[in-house]
Amino acid sequence: MVRPWAEAGFECWCVDLQHTPGACRRPGKLNIVNIGADVCFWLPPRVQYAAAFAFPPCTHLASSGARWFQDKGLRGLIDGLELVERCRAILEWLQCPWMLENPVGTLSTYWRKPDFLFDPWQFSGYLHTPRSEWYSKKTCLWVGGGFNLPSPKFIEPRKTPTSKMHLLGKSSCRADERSKTPLGFARAVFDANVPLFNPD
């Protein structure tokens, strides 16, 4: 998600429990800093931000896992919603254009309808190799702070988009692969929102 911003010279912070605790500049990735922290107990410093993005885990919220909701009970739902609420609060506190992403699921019921729904193929035209992201994965966005919705761009192909997410084999990296942001979409978001940044 932050790659286009980093390439344009913005310093980008990626906060995730999977990172080593503390802050570490990502090797070989100019302007990208990994921050190993739990957002439930972490707050970014008060500086001027160009944009902010949140991708709270969808484990307890996505419709694709609905068959396990009853086994997880109320605690799974509560944990998922509390994390989304914490992300929303941080995003609004940052006072910049922001976006919160999650797959189709229960957030529409417990929070509000998403502002935008998209599939990766709709932004494949932002890539030099559009076919690399010609797949479907219905994704919801909730936005605020003056965030500009990106404009779709794609080349009409001969084949119907497939859901490559369902074709991923079982592995320890499967969840990370499923949650990876499509680069075409990331570039579209950058193009739509970088003009809003006006440092004093």
LINPE-V813750 format. One record per backbone hydrogen bond with DSSP energy under -1.0 kcal/mol. NH is the residue of the N-H (numbers start at 1). CO is the residue of the C=O. Records with the same first field share a line. If there is no record, write none. Layout:
NH = CO / CO
This chain:
6 = 2
7 = 3
8 = 4
9 = 6
10 = 5
12 = 31
14 = 33
16 = 35
19 = 16
22 = 36
24 = 34
26 = 32
29 = 26
32 = 29
33 = 12
34 = 24
35 = 14
36 = 22
37 = 35
41 = 38
47 = 45
52 = 97
54 = 99
61 = 58
62 = 58
63 = 104
65 = 62
66 = 63
68 = 65
69 = 66
72 = 68
73 = 69
77 = 73
78 = 74
79 = 75
80 = 76
81 = 77
82 = 78
83 = 79
84 = 80
85 = 81
86 = 82
87 = 83
88 = 84
89 = 85
90 = 86
91 = 87
92 = 88
93 = 89
94 = 90
95 = 92
98 = 144
99 = 52
100 = 142
101 = 54
102 = 140
104 = 138
106 = 61
109 = 106
110 = 106
111 = 107
115 = 141
116 = 141
118 = 139
121 = 135
122 = 119
123 = 120
124 = 121
125 = 153
126 = 123
127 = 124
132 = 129
133 = 130
134 = 131
135 = 133
136 = 162
139 = 118
140 = 102
141 = 116
142 = 100
144 = 98
147 = 144
153 = 122
164 = 162
166 = 163
167 = 164
174 = 171
177 = 173
178 = 174
179 = 175
186 = 182
187 = 183
188 = 184
189 = 185
190 = 186
191 = 187
192 = 188
193 = 189
194 = 190
196 = 193
197 = 194
